[in-house]
Amino acid sequence: MPVSRTDTSLLGRWWWSVDRLTLIAIATLIGFGYVLILAASPSVAARIGEAQDLFILKQVLFLAVAFVEVVGVSMLSPRNVKRAALLGCMIALGLTAMTLVIGTEIKGARRWISLPGFAIQPSEFLKPCFAVVAAWLIAESKKRRNFPGTLMACAIFVMILLLLKAQPDIGMLTVVTAVFLAQLFVEGINLGWIGLGLIGMVLGAIGLYTWDAHVRTRVLRFLHPTADNSYQVDKALQAFGNGGLFGRGPGEGQVKDMLPDAHADFVFAVAGEEFGFLVCLVLVAIFAFIVIRALLRLLNEHDLFIILAVSGLATSFGLQAFVNMASALHLIPTKGMTLPFISYGGSSALAMALELGFLLALTRARSQGALR
């Protein structure tokens, strides 16, 4: 039954205040996730000797829970968003530190904590929670002159930087750094500090390339794509070429049988081969729509916390999608980052649901009285 505008229940107030177009876009992405996991995962499961429907059944559950999580989190008030983000940030920081001790090592990195039938990547949850906490601290420092909120946010950021470097997870570190710098820029910090931050990122990248063999290998694979170790990127580009404009058709892809990460890091290549350039363009448009729509909702916003938090969350979401798609297209060095709601992964789906739930909660239409 349709929800009446006079309905003052929690559901009624939520339905008429939430950004329904963004909610539809999120549901569309989840729909694409169902279709592409059906296309990409059976061949991967067969290759590793598992049942062909193993990844499908898990991802169906993950995405269903993720959509419920988006709706549930989007019902929170700004105050409760702050509380949830602060609690989530503390838990995610602790678990990220624990990965260095009890984490499962995969491809030379300790990013996951193994649980029965499931592995969790705490840094995925750290990203949206830190964006909200940093926005809260920076906004409070503007309200209360003697409150060192910006310095506290910088201290938490340094802790995160050290933990992610130790794992190592350079892709996540880059995204978190870009999000934090974007928030400082929106807050109005002196451009000289932003310039120093960018110079620091460049010097850090040079240092990582010089002294970190893992990073150097990734960069060399990008710079020398004809080398033997660029197998996955070569196959991904071949998949896009095979798909052409309209694709080979659902289930007709061939390159996915040779891509070890066809269901995860390179699922965009599977979309390109089976559904073609036009469907890939639709996916890009949906990601762009969610980001632009969120930023446009801020044009009439006066609460600095909401402006900073939504800016950070939208930047995080858009940048992660860009990194995954650009890696598959060989525009940047490959990163172990998922395509939101499209790639296989429980941590990714649930963390991205938390991120977009926060975003929807903070962009809901509210009266000044409700905000207070």
URNOR-V317939 format. One record per run of one state. SS is the DSSP state (2 for helix, 1 for strand, 0 for the rest). FROM is the first residue (numbers start at 1). TO is the last residue. If there is no record, write none. Layout:
ss from to
SS FROM TO
SS FROM TO
This chain:
ss from to
0 1 9
2 10 17
0 18 19
2 20 47
0 48 53
2 54 74
0 75 77
2 78 102
0 103 103
1 104 106
0 107 108
1 109 115
0 116 117
1 118 120
0 121 121
2 122 143
0 144 148
2 149 167
0 168 169
2 170 187
0 188 190
2 191 211
0 212 212
2 213 223
0 224 227
2 228 243
0 244 254
2 255 258
0 259 266
2 267 296
0 297 303
2 304 328
0 329 345
2 346 362
0 363 367
2 368 371
0 372 372
